[in-house]
Amino acid sequence: LIILYSLLSLPVFAVETGLWQPLAVQSRASAGEQIRQGHSYRVDTPLLRQRLAMAANEDQAPSATSVIELPVNGRIQSFTLLESPIMAPGLAARYPDIKTYKVYGIDNPYASGRLSMTPKGLHGMITSPTGTYYIDPEGATEYLAYKRKLRDPTQAFADIATTNVNHAGNPATISLGGGGVV
């Protein structure tokens, strides 16, 4: 029985020794923000920076070293990683610690997203057919990976009304329901 338990535990320990180490599931709330439930991870920051530095530029073909693991939907998934600069060259030279990346799913080829690495840590947004997922720093080495919370599912999109100003400068209520513009 002990041998069987040891063999079944090996894959779990293999995941925990990589870039991301899972921590206890947490719920957090900030002032004025909905509670975000997700999965907490500790990241090996030097290894993360090393992997990001090995990313090919988006204009080049990705290499075998242009792969990164990211926590998505409670699992670690592999992605092709490409550096994708969005700042003007002068601004990028002024802020060399800010880099942006594109990622494309390897384990899930329908997943893709964007990452940014700043002095405050890694920020990520991954989209797939199952939803949109975020990765945000929660400290120097801890991150929260969570699914985007959608608006109230009982409220139909067509029932939402917004107030805008029409072309004549007069307030107008636009109803997206069957009534058209009022």
Secondary structure, DSSP 8 states (H G I E B T S, - for coil): -HHHHHHHHHHHHHHHTSSEEE---EEE--TTS--EEEEEEEE-HHHHHHHHHT-EETTS---TT-EEEEEETTEEEEEEEEE---S-HHHHHH-TT-EEEEEEESSSTT-EEEEEEETTEEEEEEEETTEEEEEEESSSSEEEEEE---S-TTS-GGG-EEEEE-TTS-EEEEE-STT-B-
